Amino acid sequence: MIVETGHYALVLAFALALVQGVLPLWGSRKGDVALMAIAPSAAIMQFVLIAIAFGALTWAYLSSDFSLLNVVQNSHSQKPLIYKLSGVWGNHEGSMLLWVLILSFFGALVALGGRRTPQELLATTLSVQAWISAAFLLFILLTSNPFARVMLPPVEGNDLNPILQDPGLAIHPPLLYLGYVGFSMTFSFAAAALINGRIDAQWARYVRPWTLIAWIFLTLGIAMGSYWAYYTLGWGGFWFWDPVENASLMPWLAGTALLHSATVMEKRDALKVWTIFLAILAFSLSLLGTFLVRSGVLTSVHAFATDPRRGVFILAILVVFIGGSFVLFALRGPMLKAGGIFAPVSREGALVLNNLLLTTSCATVFTGTLYPLALEALTGEKISVGAPFFNFTFVPLFIPIFLAMPLGQVLAWKRGDFLGSAQRLTVAFIIAICAGLLLAATRGEPVVSAVFAGLAVFVIIGSFVEIWTRISSGGLAPGIVLSRAKGLPFSAWGTALAHAGVGVTLFGLAATGWGVERILAMRIGDQVSIGPYALTLDAVAPRKGPNYDETVARMTIRSGGVEIGQIEPSRKFYRARQMTTTDAGLRTYSLGQIYVVVTEQEASGAIDVRMYWKPYVAMIWLGALIMALGGGISLADRRLRIGVARRARTRPIAQPAE
Amino acid sequence: MTRKQRRLILIGSALGVLFVAAGLVMFALRDNIVFFYTPSEIVAKAPAPGTRLRLGGLVRQGSVVRGEDRAVTFDVVDSERQVSVSYKGLLPDLFREGQGVVAEGVLISPTQFRADNVLAKHDETYMPREVADALKKQGHWQPNGPPAGAEAKK
């Protein structure tokens, strides 16, 4: 009964989405206040209905209801509770349901927090949002119904893919979807602005929090996915330039560009057309990502059991929304008046450069990801475009970004002084050179690691130069500095932190060059050195888990002869699927990690061990956390909370564009 | 500086960046892509020895021989041909006799291949898609995967 209720709620949500997509839009064209007022309540109700459907599916998983096909295929009664819960979205149907749940969640948030937004903009935005929602609900109902029953319920389920039985599954997809789908809000706002034919600095202010939220979650989602792949795949790598990873990186790059161009629009009323374009692009790339991952054109752990109809359906959604929005953009874009002007050397100029480089690097990733698919579709040749391609194209485009980041922060708006600004970065530059030289001397080869680590130090210190200048310009008395620091807007701190986060991640990436890898056969009692540490194999023993049996190798880590810890790499054999996975042993010491993987035990009693010492590797993900923290601090900025009212008086009188 | 000059600088720098990026992409695509072959395609298309490529097929039952120091040899087969592969290193968890595999490395002769990477890429049914497609084309594909795969799914 609960299951049927969920199914029914989903159908109702679809019907409601159609209503929400038509009536408020019609109202906004006719200036009918009553029709426009439908939008917020419909959006909130839609979220409630989809939440009921999601709750019903979750209940079916928790109670191991094997009369549901989806539960049979992906669950097992002995599975630990956390995987029963996260298993809800560890499959195609459930993950699409999570997708629309988050979509409607954002719609409801906009409806609730939209009292300050002009009614016309709010109604149109929620209508556009409802169209997206309707398309995906129809997709779920027609091709991926999670509530399908089986005629003869089996006693036991097939269990979840062992690779997915990891706490990462509880965190990574929701975060990533919050990011992907979050860009739908910016998209809807952009489409609404085009439909209404009106856009101004204020629009940028309404949209900014949504862009920021999406960006924060996407950053965290990508970082989490990367860390999960790192510890679970057992190859010690954290980024494989796999099409699925690229699918999440592309909206991130476009979203980062959007975040910066929206700032220009908000502060200087310039780059309007470009900002709208980026808003459409970021969500288009999110949709493309969904298509690549969910349609089965790619092979990966993300591609759950596939069905060609689904691919075609998502492709149709993709074509309609991307095509439609770009047609709208082509028709209405030229009507948007260009705003404030600025000199090439200025804050705006630097942000334009940032946008140029980010979108271009996004385009290279796009090429590398889709070229093999296009070539296969056209000629039938199968090729793979791997890491060397991306390292060769992506990295050269990012070096100028790293160099320009601190510079852009200290340039003045409208007309900047290049030499003066560069001078303010002298200290950061000198420290960076010293750090690079020091690292080259102590860590040695490869030199390129030291160069990039130096660049990272430049980015980190450079990020705070602007803040330091602002708080120290009134004298260096601690009281003054402190009160000035308190007086700075949150967004200044947020920017500095987020930029520093980029530097921290870059440092971690640079340091991978200093990593050490050893592959060898070990017997019990053997001791090997790896980097500054020594590992001893103490024992190899079996252990029983809830739905798997594992072989655990226990090792002791010593530093300079002193015991500092234990590490337990293992191999797990999952009983239900008869499948083996590798669990890497991980220990973090001063931001570096020891990473150990064991393979099968040989007849002679020795086991093959692959071990790494990866100095500073944790900084890669730490940097992403700092970026997200910076975004969060920006989100708390005063002007996003109460800044709107001040401008409301000077807002141009509404006039239809036609 | 007039508005026009500003716009020229903007467009000029945009084009500059785009040209650099396009150049990098073209150059990288020429040197850094790897083609995928099945054993019979190697015979049919005859890539020159020394070519870097990806070889995909099934690991022949009983062909895996482990040597000293993690050296391993195995045969990759499709319905018509086979290529013997030598590899040194750890094999991924999903490497099993009778199952699909993709190996990346250098072709020594039309029947010999030296792999430097054996890929763990797979979907839920543990069959690399390239291999599945190639097998389908040769009409040797059972929807439930080859025997070993079916056993793994149960």
Interface residues (C-beta under 8 A of the other chain):
Chain A: N158 N161 L233 G234 W235 G296 L298 T299 S300 V301 A303 F304 A305 T306 I341 F342 A343 P344 V352 L353 L356 L357 T360 S361 A363 T364 T367 G368 Y371 P372 E381 K382 I383 S384 V385 G386 P388 F389 F392 T393 P396 L397 I519 A521 R571 A576 R577 Q578 M579 T580 T581 T582 V597 T599 D608 R610
Chain B: M1 R3 R6 I9 L10 S13 A14 V17 L18 V20 A21 L24 V25 F27 A28 L29 D31 N32 I33 V34 F35 F36 R54 R70 G89 L90 L91 P92 D93 A120 K121 H122 D123 E124 T125 Y126 P128 R129 E130 D133 E151 A152 K153 K154
